[in-house]
Amino acid sequence: MTADGSNRLKPDLCAPGVFLRVAAPPSGYSGGFSGTSGSTPMVAGAVALLWSAVPALKGRPVETAELLRRTAVPLTSSTQDCGSFPGSAVPNAVFGWGRIDIEAAVEAAGSLVLAPRAAAPSRRRGSPRALAPRS
């Protein structure tokens, strides 16, 4: 499906989300958890691992997302389509570009050539900031 009328295909990627082993309070684990509440932390963890392995990607969400899409394991569906997006194509509206493969992303990042980032404006410690008034 598309989001916000932009005609951008969503989802971009997918992560395991069925029958996950997750931490459960107070000090145990659950072996049957399913849903986006389990797969979303996997994506965040994948980005943390990637940024740890390739510090040059830290704070570069566009490049990070592109790398994760490019290295994803392509997945298709022969039973699910979404409007004009066939599930048999990659990307598709079921799995996006596919399942995150963090090992492939880290390996591919070794050959990345990143354009220099624009320097952030410097601000002296304790200097005033302009804040918008509250409504």
Secondary structure as GFF3:
##gff-version 3
##sequence-region A 1 135
A	DSSP	beta_strand	2	3	.	.	.	ID=ss1
A	DSSP	beta_strand	8	9	.	.	.	ID=ss2
A	DSSP	beta_strand	20	24	.	.	.	ID=ss3
A	DSSP	beta_strand	28	33	.	.	.	ID=ss4
A	DSSP	alpha_helix	36	53	.	.	.	ID=ss5
A	DSSP	three_ten_helix	55	57	.	.	.	ID=ss6
A	DSSP	alpha_helix	61	71	.	.	.	ID=ss7
A	DSSP	alpha_helix	102	109	.	.	.	ID=ss8
###
